[in-house]
Amino acid sequence: MHPADEIRGEKSKILQDKKIVLGLTGSIAAVETVKLARELIRYGSRVFPVMTPAATKIIHPDALWFATGVEPIVSLTGETQHVEMCGRVSDKADLLLISPCTANTISKIAYGIDDTAVTTFATTAIGSKIPIVIVPAMHLSMYDHKFVQENIKKCKKIGINFIDPKIKGNKAKLPSIEEIVSNVIREIGVPDLKNKKVLIIGGSSNEPIDDVRVISNQSSGKTAISLAMSSFLRGADLELWYGCSPEPIPEFLNHSRFSSLNDLIKLLETRALNDFNIIVLCAALSDYKPDKIDGKISSSSEKLVITLKPTKKIIGILRKLAPKATIVGFKLEKESKTLKTKMEELIDNYSLDFVVGNKISALHKNETEIWIMDKKGRILNKKGSKFELADQIFNTILKG
């Protein structure tokens, strides 16, 4: 068994049986393509490398052969590999991914010039209407060249998708492997949330006691990030509003931050919530908050008494501002025996479409158990990772 087959699908089967042609051009970022190819394979895909002559000066074809289990195509032969993989044939590729892509290759593709295996694959894929994703990587002065930008626009006009480079100093660098793979999945995965506007509100809120101290709830933020990633991969037009939890947000996810409930209410006031088809409130928001004291309370007192008052229920505000949206709430309880009753109350009190219940014992864990209840009282019980359960939540929403 080739080493590539040993890792195929070990992370997910989401790209199972997908055939991806990976084009490499002569950017120094080509050194990252072994990692990229292996990560695509970990999601189940088959990867077929194609290289320009310039790319072979950056990374040896044998490295890609090892990474994918497929001998790279460096020049076309009488076997017409470009037609076999990207022509109008039954077993054609699902995607042509060109990463990294130089200014030279972008411009050639824009003008239909075929003088390398990669540009010929691109021309054939365009004619066969195979999806193409291009990931530019070059010096910033080249990326900002007026004609290069015009050529990028020309490519976009015919449906070629671009993943923007990461601008750092004077370089337009390759984005992270995670961002590239996520966009590939979004492009050729199951787009069942395409054209759906999805809002995820997650993380914890911090309610200030004074200018230094806060009162908050425990929340890792993993559920919110998992829900955001799941919806992004499934093609949603995503917004993530995220509080103070430690789980990092992938940079490529469209997001806004909030700290306190007041911050969150300001976000609610600035956005037309009726635009959203699905709203998921999984945030660990404070149910009580103190009257903030200006400055810093002295730490020399033997006793400090803080009076808390109830906060506004964000879930109620959501239903008023988005009467037509599918709204999903979350309920956390210590015991599963009281959970069903609390979930029913939440649905009834705020006219929710679904409530997801979980137990306090699940806090900060990757593997957990949830109960999903719809407004008819039907319950689905599932166990798994936070990401698997996020997928299950959206499966349930889509089934209605």
VEXBATI-716533 format. One line per field, with one value per residue (C-alpha): x, y, z; residue number from 1; chain. Coordinates in pm, whole numbers, plus 50000, padded with zeros to 5 digits. Example, Ala and Ser with C-alpha at 12.3 -4.5 7.8 and 13.67 -1.06 7.14 Angstrom:
X [51230; 51367]
Y [49550; 49894]
Z [50780; 50714]
voke [1; 2]
ketor [A; A]
//
This chain:
X [50000; 50130; 50174; 49909; 49650; 49735; 49614; 49326; 49010; 49166; 49022; 48697; 48527; 48390; 48601; 48565; 48620; 48672; 48935; 49148; 49411; 49672; 49863; 50197; 50378; 50717; 50650; 50869; 50542; 50544; 50741; 50409; 50229; 50338; 50151; 49856; 49831; 49850; 49579; 49345; 49403; 49323; 48975; 48936; 49029; 49250; 49513; 49683; 49980; 50064; 50375; 50521; 50894; 50960; 50786; 51025; 51312; 51144; 51032; 51129; 50848; 50937; 50822; 50476; 50483; 50546; 50281; 50003; 50098; 50063; 50354; 50337; 50269; 50544; 50488; 50204; 50246; 50047; 49834; 49660; 49640; 49471; 49180; 49169; 49137; 48984; 48817; 48455; 48485; 48287; 48562; 48683; 48827; 48600; 48834; 49148; 49332; 49632; 49834; 50060; 49987; 50227; 50140; 50277; 50037; 49737; 49795; 49839; 49514; 49334; 49449; 49415; 49788; 49898; 50271; 50289; 50099; 49928; 49800; 49680; 49492; 49338; 49223; 49075; 48901; 48750; 48613; 48473; 48326; 48524; 48553; 48885; 49033; 49348; 49568; 49808; 50147; 50410; 50587; 50337; 50465; 50371; 50032; 49951; 50047; 49751; 49750; 49779; 49476; 49286; 49373; 49246; 48918; 48900; 48940; 48674; 48429; 48428; 48372; 48723; 48741; 49039; 49157; 49316; 49680; 49787; 49951; 50251; 50506; 50595; 50474; 50143; 50189; 50005; 49716; 49709; 49662; 49341; 49200; 49283; 49140; 48828; 48764; 48816; 48555; 48321; 48372; 48315; 48158; 47784; 47656; 47327; 47355; 47443; 47247; 47152; 47250; 47361; 47438; 47621; 47638; 47882; 48143; 48100; 48019; 48214; 48007; 48225; 48226; 48471; 48732; 48940; 48716; 48436; 48175; 48144; 48039; 48265; 48276; 48550; 48386; 48441; 48073; 48042; 48357; 48243; 47902; 48063; 48305; 48032; 47811; 48105; 48205; 47845; 47836; 47656; 47690; 47822; 47854; 48003; 47956; 48200; 48256; 48549; 48614; 48964; 48900; 49065; 48862; 48997; 49096; 48902; 48565; 48361; 48331; 48269; 48370; 48175; 48272; 47963; 47592; 47576; 47828; 47613; 47297; 47477; 47556; 47190; 47093; 47333; 47236; 46908; 46843; 46561; 46834; 46931; 46769; 46920; 47030; 47201; 47251; 47498; 47671; 47727; 47576; 47550; 47202; 47298; 47525; 47642; 47612; 47960; 48176; 48412; 48779; 48910; 48757; 49017; 49163; 49225; 48864; 48800; 48467; 48322; 47949; 47834; 47466; 47358; 47048; 46890; 47004; 46797; 46724; 46895; 46696; 46375; 46522; 46626; 46273; 46130; 46391; 46389; 46033; 46083; 46425; 46487; 46618; 46808; 46866; 47086; 47005; 47263; 47158; 47331; 47100; 46952; 46625; 46543; 46678; 46374; 46139; 46372; 46409; 46031; 45996; 46258; 46082; 45741; 45856; 46049; 45883; 46204; 46231; 46490; 46669; 46996; 47041; 47362; 47495; 47742; 47975; 48032; 48202; 48548; 48533; 48583; 48359; 48012; 47643; 47352; 46975; 46806; 46439; 46212; 45898; 45683; 45865; 46056; 46402; 46717; 47004; 47358; 47712; 48039; 48294; 48183; 48228; 48031; 47750; 47755; 47699; 47416; 47249; 47247; 47126; 46831; 46757; 46755; 46521; 46281]
Y [50000; 50344; 50588; 50814; 50537; 50489; 50843; 50871; 50976; 50966; 51310; 51295; 51131; 51464; 51449; 51074; 50971; 51333; 51368; 51682; 51792; 51992; 52235; 52372; 52670; 52830; 53015; 52944; 52861; 52533; 52392; 52386; 52161; 51832; 51935; 52058; 51737; 51522; 51726; 51691; 51317; 51310; 51430; 51140; 51286; 51151; 51406; 51418; 51659; 51859; 52081; 52357; 52324; 52620; 52434; 52140; 52380; 52460; 52112; 51776; 51578; 51276; 51468; 51507; 51146; 51039; 51279; 51164; 50817; 50952; 51037; 51411; 51525; 51767; 51764; 51636; 51324; 51132; 51000; 51344; 51353; 51694; 51548; 51233; 51431; 51767; 51695; 51613; 51258; 51053; 51020; 51379; 51563; 51733; 52028; 52189; 52353; 52565; 52634; 52821; 53021; 53282; 53610; 53451; 53156; 53369; 53593; 53299; 53142; 53475; 53484; 53113; 53059; 52694; 52646; 52428; 52127; 52345; 52607; 52336; 52166; 52505; 52569; 52220; 52256; 52592; 52441; 52142; 52365; 52192; 52408; 52587; 52738; 52951; 53045; 53328; 53355; 53609; 53932; 54205; 54435; 54164; 54097; 54471; 54506; 54663; 54409; 54113; 54241; 54287; 53930; 53804; 53988; 53829; 53484; 53557; 53670; 53321; 53155; 53082; 53119; 53275; 53234; 53565; 53555; 53660; 54002; 54022; 54297; 54307; 53953; 53808; 53478; 53149; 53137; 52859; 52497; 52498; 52788; 52628; 52289; 52450; 52641; 52324; 52146; 52445; 52431; 52059; 51927; 51912; 52272; 52222; 52561; 52753; 53079; 53051; 53335; 53186; 53372; 53194; 53374; 53203; 53235; 53388; 53744; 53943; 54177; 54441; 54478; 54767; 54878; 54568; 54280; 54097; 53830; 53565; 53209; 52919; 52850; 52707; 52844; 52510; 52461; 52804; 52756; 52407; 52538; 52824; 52590; 52341; 52608; 52758; 52421; 52359; 52680; 52920; 53296; 53297; 53554; 53457; 53686; 53566; 53657; 53610; 53235; 53095; 52878; 53066; 53177; 53066; 53393; 53324; 53304; 53625; 53734; 54016; 54021; 54124; 54139; 54232; 54191; 54560; 54501; 54216; 54428; 54695; 54430; 54329; 54692; 54742; 54433; 54353; 54016; 53946; 53890; 53566; 53232; 53052; 53197; 52979; 53118; 52892; 53170; 53142; 53479; 53616; 53592; 53850; 54151; 54406; 54783; 54876; 55082; 55335; 55278; 54982; 54845; 54835; 54490; 54567; 54508; 54194; 54140; 54249; 54225; 54249; 54292; 54137; 54212; 54010; 54082; 54107; 53770; 53785; 53485; 53688; 53985; 53757; 53627; 53980; 54107; 53797; 53659; 53449; 53302; 52950; 53013; 52754; 52799; 52605; 52481; 52363; 52160; 51944; 51642; 51499; 51419; 51790; 51884; 51788; 52003; 52305; 52261; 52252; 52569; 52748; 52658; 52764; 53087; 53221; 53051; 52873; 52620; 52401; 52374; 52186; 52050; 51940; 51879; 52072; 51770; 51841; 52177; 52206; 51853; 51766; 51460; 51521; 51432; 51649; 51632; 51820; 51905; 52059; 52266; 51954; 51801; 51541; 51465; 51335; 51217; 51216; 51165; 51264; 51540; 51903; 51924; 51604; 51731; 52070; 51885; 51689; 52010; 52150; 51814; 51835; 52199; 52120; 51825; 52061]
Z [50000; 49907; 50200; 50046; 50075; 50442; 50527; 50280; 50461; 50809; 50897; 50703; 50405; 50287; 49967; 49924; 49558; 49451; 49179; 49218; 48968; 49159; 48938; 49058; 48907; 48967; 49291; 49592; 49771; 49575; 49870; 50061; 49813; 49969; 50285; 50078; 49876; 50189; 50363; 50065; 50077; 50450; 50353; 50111; 49773; 49497; 49395; 49053; 49038; 48726; 48719; 48506; 48421; 48654; 48941; 48904; 48986; 49320; 49423; 49274; 49105; 49320; 49630; 49478; 49362; 49722; 49857; 49624; 49499; 49144; 48914; 48835; 48480; 48378; 48002; 47789; 47578; 47321; 47607; 47611; 47989; 47984; 47788; 47999; 48322; 48224; 47891; 47822; 47948; 48198; 48460; 48446; 48744; 48996; 49036; 48897; 49186; 49086; 49400; 49401; 49086; 48950; 48775; 48458; 48467; 48566; 48264; 48028; 48148; 48097; 47733; 47657; 47613; 47647; 47680; 47993; 48116; 48378; 48130; 47892; 48176; 48257; 47901; 47877; 48215; 48114; 47794; 47984; 48259; 48533; 48847; 48882; 49198; 49173; 49469; 49375; 49546; 49440; 49533; 49620; 49343; 49091; 49248; 49248; 48879; 48699; 48415; 48655; 48847; 48521; 48423; 48759; 48690; 48344; 48498; 48762; 48492; 48339; 48676; 48801; 49179; 49356; 49714; 49805; 49912; 50259; 50232; 50461; 50416; 50047; 49976; 49858; 50037; 50011; 50262; 50519; 50416; 50624; 50424; 50089; 50183; 50333; 50011; 49807; 50019; 49981; 49604; 49538; 49858; 49930; 49884; 50067; 50241; 49925; 49893; 50262; 50494; 50826; 51150; 51431; 51768; 52002; 52272; 52615; 52718; 52977; 53194; 53362; 53741; 53726; 53472; 53547; 53656; 53476; 53542; 53274; 53184; 53098; 52724; 52507; 52191; 52012; 51933; 51770; 51561; 51457; 51352; 51160; 50982; 50899; 50743; 50551; 50406; 50301; 50099; 50334; 50326; 50682; 50958; 51294; 51595; 51857; 52219; 52457; 52440; 52380; 52070; 51779; 51477; 51137; 50970; 50652; 50830; 50810; 51172; 51418; 51785; 52092; 52459; 52661; 52604; 52520; 52242; 52110; 52121; 51916; 51654; 51650; 51595; 51304; 51102; 50929; 51089; 50844; 50585; 50759; 50680; 50980; 51315; 51575; 51927; 52107; 52304; 52679; 52759; 53112; 53264; 53528; 53530; 53788; 53777; 53657; 53892; 53733; 53806; 54006; 54324; 54598; 54660; 55030; 55145; 55348; 55174; 54842; 54776; 54414; 54334; 54003; 53802; 53518; 53163; 52846; 52681; 52344; 52217; 52257; 52072; 51784; 51728; 51723; 51478; 51256; 51256; 50942; 51021; 51142; 51493; 51696; 52068; 52311; 52661; 52914; 53222; 53480; 53443; 53124; 53305; 53343; 53002; 52795; 53004; 52984; 52607; 52561; 52769; 52560; 52235; 52370; 52536; 52236; 51936; 51841; 51558; 51732; 52064; 52115; 52467; 52633; 52983; 53195; 53189; 52816; 52879; 52718; 52572; 52205; 52221; 52359; 52348; 52238; 52208; 51922; 51972; 51708; 51771; 51745; 52040; 51841; 51982; 51816; 52039; 51894; 52018; 51851; 51805; 51812; 51435; 51368; 51587; 51413; 51085; 51245; 51365; 51012; 50872; 51111; 51021; 50649; 50698; 50874]
voke [1; 2; 3; 4; 5; 6; 7; 8; 9; 10; 11; 12; 13; 14; 15; 16; 17; 18; 19; 20; 21; 22; 23; 24; 25; 26; 27; 28; 29; 30; 31; 32; 33; 34; 35; 36; 37; 38; 39; 40; 41; 42; 43; 44; 45; 46; 47; 48; 49; 50; 51; 52; 53; 54; 55; 56; 57; 58; 59; 60; 61; 62; 63; 64; 65; 66; 67; 68; 69; 70; 71; 72; 73; 74; 75; 76; 77; 78; 79; 80; 81; 82; 83; 84; 85; 86; 87; 88; 89; 90; 91; 92; 93; 94; 95; 96; 97; 98; 99; 100; 101; 102; 103; 104; 105; 106; 107; 108; 109; 110; 111; 112; 113; 114; 115; 116; 117; 118; 119; 120; 121; 122; 123; 124; 125; 126; 127; 128; 129; 130; 131; 132; 133; 134; 135; 136; 137; 138; 139; 140; 141; 142; 143; 144; 145; 146; 147; 148; 149; 150; 151; 152; 153; 154; 155; 156; 157; 158; 159; 160; 161; 162; 163; 164; 165; 166; 167; 168; 169; 170; 171; 172; 173; 174; 175; 176; 177; 178; 179; 180; 181; 182; 183; 184; 185; 186; 187; 188; 189; 190; 191; 192; 193; 194; 195; 196; 197; 198; 199; 200; 201; 202; 203; 204; 205; 206; 207; 208; 209; 210; 211; 212; 213; 214; 215; 216; 217; 218; 219; 220; 221; 222; 223; 224; 225; 226; 227; 228; 229; 230; 231; 232; 233; 234; 235; 236; 237; 238; 239; 240; 241; 242; 243; 244; 245; 246; 247; 248; 249; 250; 251; 252; 253; 254; 255; 256; 257; 258; 259; 260; 261; 262; 263; 264; 265; 266; 267; 268; 269; 270; 271; 272; 273; 274; 275; 276; 277; 278; 279; 280; 281; 282; 283; 284; 285; 286; 287; 288; 289; 290; 291; 292; 293; 294; 295; 296; 297; 298; 299; 300; 301; 302; 303; 304; 305; 306; 307; 308; 309; 310; 311; 312; 313; 314; 315; 316; 317; 318; 319; 320; 321; 322; 323; 324; 325; 326; 327; 328; 329; 330; 331; 332; 333; 334; 335; 336; 337; 338; 339; 340; 341; 342; 343; 344; 345; 346; 347; 348; 349; 350; 351; 352; 353; 354; 355; 356; 357; 358; 359; 360; 361; 362; 363; 364; 365; 366; 367; 368; 369; 370; 371; 372; 373; 374; 375; 376; 377; 378; 379; 380; 381; 382; 383; 384; 385; 386; 387; 388; 389; 390; 391; 392; 393; 394; 395; 396; 397; 398; 399; 400]
ketor [A; A; A; A; A; A; A; A; A; A; A; A; A; A; A; A; A; A; A; A; A; A; A; A; A; A; A; A; A; A; A; A; A; A; A; A; A; A; A; A; A; A; A; A; A; A; A; A; A; A; A; A; A; A; A; A; A; A; A; A; A; A; A; A; A; A; A; A; A; A; A; A; A; A; A; A; A; A; A; A; A; A; A; A; A; A; A; A; A; A; A; A; A; A; A; A; A; A; A; A; A; A; A; A; A; A; A; A; A; A; A; A; A; A; A; A; A; A; A; A; A; A; A; A; A; A; A; A; A; A; A; A; A; A; A; A; A; A; A; A; A; A; A; A; A; A; A; A; A; A; A; A; A; A; A; A; A; A; A; A; A; A; A; A; A; A; A; A; A; A; A; A; A; A; A; A; A; A; A; A; A; A; A; A; A; A; A; A; A; A; A; A; A; A; A; A; A; A; A; A; A; A; A; A; A; A; A; A; A; A; A; A; A; A; A; A; A; A; A; A; A; A; A; A; A; A; A; A; A; A; A; A; A; A; A; A; A; A; A; A; A; A; A; A; A; A; A; A; A; A; A; A; A; A; A; A; A; A; A; A; A; A; A; A; A; A; A; A; A; A; A; A; A; A; A; A; A; A; A; A; A; A; A; A; A; A; A; A; A; A; A; A; A; A; A; A; A; A; A; A; A; A; A; A; A; A; A; A; A; A; A; A; A; A; A; A; A; A; A; A; A; A; A; A; A; A; A; A; A; A; A; A; A; A; A; A; A; A; A; A; A; A; A; A; A; A; A; A; A; A; A; A; A; A; A; A; A; A; A; A; A; A; A; A; A; A; A; A; A; A; A; A; A; A; A; A; A; A; A; A; A; A; A; A; A; A; A; A; A; A; A; A; A; A; A; A; A; A; A; A]
//
